[in-house]
């Protein structure tokens, strides 16, 4: 009997040991299918769960399985509070909009669900999904920062900023390029290039690029490389594309598509491919989108959209359009610099306006990657009184038709008030 009991105990130990080996894989498969809120709660259960849920493997696997395509937009608020996601999303047509509590005019860069906010003295990196925010010194050369130029539409003075992810190590990096003329009549600018590793919080120097880029040029990251578009100020048809491999930390010239560029041209990441967006005004108003192939070597025209004035209103000048995503049916979602959101249907050659007031930031992807705490600096504290007095978020309990109409942007409250005042003034004014 004693021998039989010992054998049974050994078999139970073997079964328990085998189940412990399988347990992490089973947990991973279960956690991947949970919603974001549940995953954030499970991170506090144990160290084992936290290490599993914050691992690079789990984060990348969950991102690849996300089916619902969403768009991240700015919920315009200047209360000074730290950026954060609102608890509720909104639908414009069949597109789900997720809102980030921040100032709409605040410049930003995005990559794989993370955001980078360049400031004069700080670089802020935010993961909206995990609510982690880290702040790093900008690494600017204070001796020459105020030499020439003012703040442009995206970065200070003669600086260009890049934000992306190293596809080999998985670490996020911020790149700064400075092209400054320190002497009168100097033909070639002095180049200062640096890269910040978000994981370590350390700036390191880069070898200078083969050519300059436009100050304030907004970059894009595709497949582990950052790209900048440089358009000649005097001859717009002359333009170049600068590429930086984040792992090798090497600059190179990238071939341009067989078309001309304008000041309104943009580079974007469209479905993990580098895309060149061009707006033509004459002879007809049209948006052309050129995309690279899988190997990032050949360009081809993927969209040519005729912009009709009954959908896309005036003005034409200083107007540019940016694609966000392509649906499974091949429909293109894009927006302009006047906060209007559109959707193009290639089969019917039809363009519809989804929203008149949506400040799009980027496509939204839930990324559970953890940002380091030690190398960063704390974010300035904002009192609760300031946040509550100046910030008015959407109310869950508001269900009136007026509230729903305002959410769908069918009316603009300022136009309604102005029209009401004019009519009231006309009725109440004394008549001779």
PyMOL commands that set and color helices and strands:
alter all, ss='L'
color gray80, all
select helices_A, chain A and resi 2-32+36-42+47-53+56-65+384-390+401-407+413-428
alter helices_A, ss='H'
color red, helices_A
select strands_A, chain A and resi 70-76+84-85+90-92+95-102+109-111+114-118+122-127+132-137+159-165+172-180+190-197+202-205+220-222+225-231+239-245+250-254+266-269+274-280+286-292+299-306+321-326+332-336+341-345+350-355+359-364
alter strands_A, ss='S'
color yellow, strands_A
deselect
rebuild
show_as cartoon
